[in-house]
Amino acid sequence: MDSQNLIAFLAVAETGSFSLAGDKLHLTQPAVSKRIAQLEGQLDVRLFDRIGRSVTLTEAGQVLMERARLILQDIDDTRQALSNLSGEISGRLRMATSHHIGLHRLPEVLKAFSLNYPGVSLDIQFVDSEWAYSAVQRGDIELGIVTLAPQRNDERVISEPVWDDPLIFMVARDHPLARIRQPSLTDISAYPGVFPGENTFTKKIVTGYFQQLGLSLDVLMESNYLETLKMMVSIGLAWSVLPATMLSDDVQDITPKQIRINRQLGYIHHRDRTLSNAGQALINLLTEPPKP
């Protein structure tokens, strides 16, 4: 089986369209159709049902999809292992990180990396941490620098902490909650809050505290851009739970006395994927002790 045919197959399977797959691969639609026809001829099976404009996987196509990913990952892993033998640190490093980490934790690291390894092209996607986990699992990216999951759900993903990131309850200094000396979770739940998205690790941690007391939350807005949430808090529209590093003169810490929330930020990569020399070099920069 030709790897280019498998790549075309996966593109059609993931987009549900020959034309969209062509756009993704920078190929014409007839070129994509030709590659799929070649693959179906080699395997002597039909991989897609084409009904009108709808393209769906056949049973054989569904079986091939997961195997195709593994085959392409093995090819890429072998190529990477052979390339690493040269010891050269160059090429393209595909990685993902969150906007918050990218703004507040990575600038100095990436600056040092670019200066030390000018032969590496950084392909950085700014995404939610949950998406980065999925991308590492699929093999779409080599490294994720993200909020680590509180519990390890997939043994295939190696996760290593780099930074502790304590979270605190914040309100504007003129918010009614700021006038309460030590507000409780009950006090806080009486006012609207703004939060990261429903499926984020941070949201799950925070809502867990309120659920234990049978308290409901008045959610004014959800956004995975923490800077947007901080703005909403700073102008007095809501409270939120944000990294302590975002505390500033215009907001106040109102964390209840018994509450201690800490998340960990770090890097993730696939256990069965050979790290490139560039990927390992970036990890070394992330984990080396700070210079005095």
MOFEN-V919234 format. One line per field, one symbol per residue. ss: DSSP state (a for helix, b for strand, c for the rest). phi: phi as a letter, one per 30 degrees, with the letter a starting at -180 (. if undefined). burial: # if it has 24 or more other C-alpha atoms within 12 Angstrom, else .. Layout:
ss=???
phi=???
burial=???
This chain:
ss=ccaaaaaaaaaaaaaccaaaaaaaacccaaaaaaaaaaaaaaaccccbbbbccbbbbcaaaaaaaaaaaaaaaaaaaaaaaaaaccccccbbbbbbbcaaaaaaccaaaaaaaaaacccbbbbbbbccaaaaaaaaaaccccbbbbbcccccccccbbbbbbbbbbbbbbbbcccaaaacccccaaaaacccbbbcccccaaaaaaaaaaaaccccccbbbbcccaaaaaaaaaccccbbbbbaaaccccbbbcccccccbbbbbbbbbbccccccaaaaaaaaaaaccccc
phi=.dddddddedddddciadddddddcibdddddddddddddddchbccbcccicdbbddedddddedddddddddddddddddddddidcajcccbbaddddddcccedddddddddbddccdccccbdedddedddddidbdbbcbdddebdcbddcdbbdbbdbdcbdbbddcdedddcdbdcddedddbdbbbddecddddddddeddddcicccccdabadcdddddddddcidacacbeedcdbdcbbdbeeedcbcbcccacbadeccdddedddddddddcddddd
burial=....#########..#######.........##.##.###.....###......###...#..##..###.##..##..#........##..##########..##..##..#...#..#.#..#########################.......####.##.#.#######.#.##....###.###.#######..####.###.##......#.#.##############.############...######....##########..###########.##......
